[in-house]
Amino acid sequence: MKKWILACIVLTASFSCQKIEPGTEYLVNYSFIKAGDGQRYYAGQYLPNPISIDIQDFVTNTPAQNFSITFTDVSGGATSPATGITDVNGIVSTTWKLGNANNNTHQYLKTAIYDKNHQYITTINCDALAFHKNSWDTVSACNESNISGLVTDKTNNITLMVSAGLYKQGQNYFDWQLDSTINFYIPYNIVIDSKGIFYISTRDGNIYKSDDHAQSWKTCTMPVPSRPYWERLKISANDHLWVTNPDNLLICSRDGGNSWTASSTGINPIHTFGTVYTSTKGILYYGGMNCLYQSTDDGKTWSLIQTPKYLQKIYVTTDDKIILYAQAQNSGGCEIYESTDYGATFTLVWNNMTPRFYTDWDYNFVQQYNSTYYLCLPGAAILKTQDFVQFETYWVNNNLLDLFIDNNGVLIAKDFNYNTVYYRKDTTTK
């Protein structure tokens, strides 16, 4: 909830301009504090907290009583009451019902202020974010703008987000509370193991873990002490931790971050930047730009798998399908391949779009919710499928960079400008 004071800097403006707008001279005599601004809630419903305007008289150093306020919603909503008079404390309040029109996330309320002689003084704007079901909501300049990780402890119903800080999801999917108690450097990404232990990598090369539901954090051994920069952290089905970065080959911790060993035997040194997935048979897959490797001995040795050229990203489903995202060889288009035989063969299953840009493996390719898969094609669109045979073009957006999904199937898409995210709560997804 935001509060601000309309300061007396307008006094300077009044000296420098010969023409003074109606009411401008009154501003130097009063302070205006608004409360309830910047709330988030569901479209078509009343905000949880009222909107209040507090007016104080600088000249008499007393509350400005009996000032009249007109509240005007300009986003299809309503206020109750629509007008009000400041009380003995100089405060007037209203409740604000948000508009329900689709694509109208950022909503505004104008508050026109008049003194006790009905002389107009000024208008103050309040804003709120309205979230809709089954449509995309655009949110800019927010805590989520730098989102780079999202995980859920389903047993304890805890969802954590990394976005240049560590945030915990509130009762509503769009509410995030910053954890101001952490004392480590900027978080980079986050994973969770089968026991509910959270692990965070930071931008100075460290790893931290929490075994008490994110109440406290312990320092793990640094994977590469000589490299105080970010590490991309993944976790395999057997709870082993895997770290890659642009400067080193694959590194693994098989004891919860206490020790780390190089686990890249058989991997070409030029393939130093990738991610790890596990099949139900315990087979590990390491893939990234133009490479896919397989390990049957928990990452101690790796063998190269032949794949289509210009491979960008990989994903392994819960039923052991290997899904590849590649750039088409003879055009600027993108292609999706599937293997149902553990990488022995690959079949082209989709190629119907030309992205505005490509990204490396560091951004999410596939997100799953129940039986539905969402495929993020950076610079192009999100596809939706349940079988990797039939694909629905779910959303076209050539600014799309990354995709996340929470425990309730709410999608959070990240814009390539690193300033905007898009929410969608789809009540029709199976």
ABEGO torsion letter per residue (X at the ends): XBBBBBBAAAAAAAAABABBBBGAAAAAABBBBBBGBGBBBBBGBBBABBBBBBBBBAAAGBBBBGBBBBBBBAAGBBBOBABBBBBAAGBBBBBBBBBABBGBABBBBBBBBBBAAGBBABBBBBBBBBBBBGBBBBBBGBAAAABABBBBBAAAGBBBBBBGEBBBBBABAABBBBBAABABBBBABBBBBAAGBBBBBBAAGBBBBBAAGGABBBBBBBABAABBBBBBBBBBAAGBBBBBBAABBBBBBAAGGABBBBBABGBBAABABBBBBBBAAGBBBBBBBGBBBBBAAGGABBBBBBBBBGBABBBBBAAGBBBBBBBBAABABBBBBBBAAGGABBBBABBABBBABBBBAABBABBBBEABBBBBBBGBBBBBBAAGABBBBABBBAABABBBBBAAGBBBBBBAAGABBBBBBBAABX
